[in-house]
């Protein structure tokens, strides 16, 4: 639904970091692909804009 591939390429994250981030978001939204994509999109944009760090995005304490 969203153009996540472009955001992933532009993010500057390694494939391993993206995979870990996707796993984190997928755990939160099991079975709901649209919510998974929406939240991954929001996180990738926030990372790109410098609003959050990867460590913050991966933190259990941060609501995604």
ZAMARGU-4260 file (C-alpha; in steps of 0.2 Angstrom, whole numbers, plus 5000, padded with zeros to 4 digits):
<rodrens>
0) 5000/5000/5000 | 5014/5012/5004 | 5031/5014/4995 | 5041/5007/5009 | 5055/5001/4997
5) 5060/5019/4993 | 5060/5024/5011 | 5071/5009/5016 | 5084/5013/5003 | 5084/5032/5008
10) 5085/5028/5026 | 5103/5024/5026 | 5100/5009/5037 | 5108/4992/5034 | 5098/4978/5028
15) 5100/4970/5046 | 5094/4986/5054 | 5079/4987/5043 | 5075/4968/5046 | 5076/4971/5065
20) 5065/4986/5064 | 5053/4977/5054 | 5053/4962/5066 | 5049/4975/5080 | 5035/4983/5071
25) 5028/4966/5065 | 5028/4960/5083 | 5017/4975/5088 | 5004/4973/5073 | 5003/4954/5070
30) 4992/4950/5056 | 4988/4968/5052 | 4998/4972/5036 | 4991/4990/5034 | 4995/4995/5052
35) 5012/4987/5050 | 5016/4997/5034 | 5009/5013/5041 | 5019/5012/5057 | 5035/5007/5048
40) 5033/5021/5036 | 5031/5033/5051 | 5046/5027/5059 | 5057/5027/5043 | 5051/5045/5040
45) 5055/5050/5058 | 5073/5042/5057 | 5076/5051/5041 | 5071/5068/5048 | 5081/5065/5064
50) 5066/5065/5075 | 5071/5048/5083 | 5086/5037/5083 | 5086/5019/5078 | 5089/5014/5097
55) 5074/5024/5101 | 5064/5016/5088 | 5069/4999/5094 | 5066/5003/5112 | 5051/4993/5120
60) 5047/5009/5130 | 5043/5019/5114 | 5026/5017/5107 | 5026/5014/5089
</rodrens>
